[in-house]
Amino acid sequence: MEIWKLTILFASAFFGGLSIFLFKRDNSQRLKLVLSFSGAYLFAITVLHLMPEVYHTSDPMIGLFVLGGFLLQILMEQFSEGIEHGHIHKHSHDIVFPFGIMISLCLHALLEGMPLAAGQHNELVFGISLHHIPAAFALGSVLLQSGIRKTGLIIFLAVFALMSPLGYFISFQLSQGTIGHIESYFGRIMGVVIGIFLHISTTILFESSVDHKFNFKKIIAVLAGVAIALAGFFLEM
């Protein structure tokens, strides 16, 4: 288990959420550019790295787990309200705590961290970290709008930030033989994550345009995300 992966996964989500105190919450243009970049990067690493690897296994059921991950993400968004891809919704101040959003996001992050124990997957670490930045920012905004105090908000952001490292840690410990042989299921877990990534990345790319038209800045952000993924792909060849 590599500590730097745990550190990046935690720091990206935690400080991404804390940035709610530094930037105006209505600065949607800047957030959309970050989303466009992260969505393009997520889609590119899924197609270039994750899908070829998982379909290279001899498991004939992989496609079902990819489809299952896609459908699971649709289900989780009924509770998270799309925060995974940066949606920020206004809530009335009589809400004590958005339980559905918090639980859905934590489950989402936990699942994403689990396949990391299977191997290197450095590009997956960066992909998860990138898309957790706007997700944590959106979560911070929802918590702030819900009337939660600053201390509580920081605690809940820390809990969310711990989920992907926790998924990595749990699956790593299980893979050491403490409980069964979970490593034989890493391909299927990765299939679920691929389905989740496909849904999130395509949703980001479609929703970041108005009337299916991209402006110049968004095109640059998308191309930058794809270019970085391609650079990692060719360097590993």
C-alpha positions in Angstrom: 0.0 0.0 0.0 1.4 3.4 -1.1 1.0 6.3 1.3 1.3 8.9 -1.4 -1.9 7.6 -3.0 -3.8 7.8 0.3 -2.5 11.4 0.8 -3.5 12.6 -2.7 -6.9 11.0 -2.5 -7.6 12.6 0.9 -6.0 16.0 0.2 -7.8 16.6 -3.1 -11.3 16.0 -1.7 -10.6 17.7 1.7 -9.0 20.9 0.3 -11.4 20.9 -2.7 -14.2 21.2 -0.1 -12.4 23.8 2.0 -12.0 26.0 -1.0 -15.7 26.9 -0.6 -14.4 29.5 2.0 -12.0 31.0 -0.5 -14.1 31.4 -3.7 -17.5 32.8 -4.4 -20.0 29.9 -4.5 -21.7 31.4 -7.6 -18.5 31.3 -9.7 -20.0 28.7 -12.0 -17.8 29.5 -15.0 -14.6 28.5 -13.3 -16.2 25.4 -11.9 -17.4 24.4 -15.3 -13.9 24.6 -16.7 -12.6 22.4 -13.9 -15.4 20.0 -14.6 -14.7 19.9 -18.3 -11.1 19.1 -17.7 -11.8 16.4 -15.1 -14.6 14.9 -17.2 -12.4 14.6 -20.3 -9.5 13.2 -18.3 -11.8 10.6 -16.6 -13.3 9.5 -19.9 -9.9 9.3 -21.6 -8.3 7.2 -18.8 -11.4 4.9 -18.7 -11.1 4.2 -22.5 -7.3 4.1 -22.7 -6.3 2.4 -19.5 -9.2 0.9 -17.5 -11.4 -0.7 -20.1 -8.7 -2.5 -22.0 -7.2 -3.9 -18.8 -10.5 -5.2 -17.4 -11.7 -6.7 -20.6 -8.3 -8.4 -21.0 -9.3 -10.7 -18.1 -10.9 -14.0 -18.8 -14.0 -13.1 -16.8 -17.1 -13.2 -19.2 -19.2 -11.4 -16.6 -17.2 -8.1 -16.7 -19.7 -6.4 -19.0 -22.5 -7.0 -16.5 -20.5 -5.2 -13.8 -19.7 -2.3 -16.0 -23.4 -1.9 -16.8 -24.2 -2.4 -13.1 -21.8 0.4 -12.1 -23.4 2.7 -14.7 -26.9 1.9 -13.3 -25.7 2.1 -9.7 -24.5 5.7 -10.4 -27.9 6.6 -11.7 -29.4 5.3 -8.5 -27.0 7.0 -6.2 -27.6 10.4 -8.0 -31.2 10.2 -6.9 -29.9 10.8 -3.4 -26.7 12.8 -4.1 -28.5 15.2 -6.6 -25.6 15.0 -9.0 -22.9 16.5 -6.7 -20.5 13.8 -8.1 -20.3 15.9 -11.3 -20.3 19.3 -9.6 -24.0 20.2 -9.4 -24.7 22.8 -6.7 -28.4 23.1 -5.7 -29.9 25.6 -3.4 -31.5 24.1 -0.3 -33.8 25.7 2.2 -32.3 26.6 5.6 -34.7 24.3 7.5 -32.7 21.3 6.4 -30.7 20.0 9.4 -28.4 17.7 7.4 -28.6 16.3 3.8 -28.2 12.6 4.8 -29.0 11.2 1.4 -26.3 13.3 -0.3 -23.7 12.5 2.3 -24.3 8.8 2.4 -24.5 8.5 -1.4 -21.2 10.4 -1.9 -19.4 8.4 0.7 -20.5 5.1 -0.9 -19.5 6.4 -4.3 -16.0 7.4 -3.0 -15.5 4.1 -1.1 -16.2 2.1 -4.2 -13.8 4.1 -6.3 -11.0 3.6 -3.9 -11.3 -0.2 -3.7 -9.7 -1.2 -7.1 -6.5 0.7 -6.3 -5.2 -2.2 -4.2 -5.1 -4.4 -7.3 -2.0 -2.7 -8.8 -0.4 0.5 -9.9 -3.3 2.4 -11.5 -1.6 5.8 -11.0 -3.8 7.4 -13.6 -6.9 6.1 -11.7 -5.6 7.8 -8.5 -5.3 11.1 -10.4 -8.7 10.6 -12.1 -10.5 10.0 -8.8 -8.7 12.9 -7.1 -9.5 15.3 -10.0 -13.2 14.6 -10.0 -13.5 14.7 -6.2 -12.3 18.4 -6.2 -15.5 19.8 -7.7 -17.6 17.2 -6.0 -16.2 18.2 -2.6 -16.7 21.9 -3.5 -20.3 21.2 -4.3 -20.8 19.2 -1.1 -19.3 22.0 0.9 -21.7 24.4 -0.7 -24.7 22.2 0.1 -23.6 21.8 3.8 -23.0 25.6 4.1 -26.5 26.3 2.6 -28.0 23.8 5.0 -27.0 25.9 8.0 -24.2 23.6 9.3 -21.6 25.4 11.4 -18.0 25.7 10.1 -16.6 23.1 12.4 -19.2 20.6 11.5 -18.7 21.3 7.8 -15.0 20.7 8.1 -15.6 17.4 9.9 -18.1 16.1 7.3 -15.7 17.1 4.5 -13.0 15.1 6.2 -15.3 12.1 6.4 -16.0 12.3 2.7 -12.3 12.8 1.9 -11.5 9.6 4.0 -13.8 7.4 2.0 -11.6 6.7 -1.1 -8.5 6.1 1.1 -10.6 3.9 3.3 -11.8 1.8 0.3 -8.2 1.4 -0.8 -7.1 0.4 2.7 -9.9 -2.1 3.2 -9.4 -3.8 -0.1 -5.6 -3.9 0.4 -6.0 -5.5 3.8 -8.5 -8.1 2.4 -6.2 -8.8 -0.5 -3.5 -9.9 2.1 -5.7 -12.9 2.9 -7.3 -11.7 6.1 -10.8 -12.4 4.7 -11.1 -14.7 1.6 -9.4 -13.8 -1.7 -10.8 -10.5 -2.7 -8.1 -10.0 -5.3 -10.0 -12.4 -7.5 -12.8 -9.9 -7.6 -10.8 -6.8 -8.3 -11.6 -7.0 -12.0 -15.3 -7.0 -11.2 -14.9 -4.1 -8.7 -13.0 -2.2 -11.4 -15.9 -3.0 -13.8 -18.3 -1.2 -11.4 -15.9 1.8 -11.1 -15.6 1.9 -15.0 -19.4 2.1 -15.2 -19.5 4.9 -12.6 -16.8 6.8 -14.4 -18.5 6.4 -17.8 -21.7 7.9 -16.4 -20.0 10.7 -14.6 -17.6 11.7 -17.4 -20.1 11.7 -20.2 -22.6 13.6 -18.0 -20.0 16.2 -17.2 -19.1 16.6 -20.9 -22.7 16.9 -22.1 -23.8 19.2 -19.3 -20.8 21.5 -19.6 -22.1 22.7 -22.9 -25.1 24.8 -23.6 -27.2 23.7 -26.6 -24.4 21.2 -27.3 -22.0 24.0 -28.1 -18.6 24.3 -26.5 -16.9 27.7 -26.1 -13.2 28.1 -26.7 -12.2 27.8 -23.0 -14.1 24.6 -22.6 -12.6 23.1 -25.7 -9.1 23.9 -24.3 -10.0 22.4 -21.0 -11.3 19.2 -22.6 -8.3 18.9 -24.9 -5.9 19.4 -22.0 -7.6 16.6 -20.0 -7.4 14.2 -23.0 -3.8 15.3 -23.7 -2.6 14.5 -20.2 -4.3 11.1 -20.3 -2.7 10.4 -23.7 0.7 11.4 -22.4 0.4 8.9 -19.6 -0.8 6.2 -22.0 2.1 6.6 -24.4 4.7 6.9 -21.6 3.6 3.5 -20.4 3.8 1.8 -23.8 
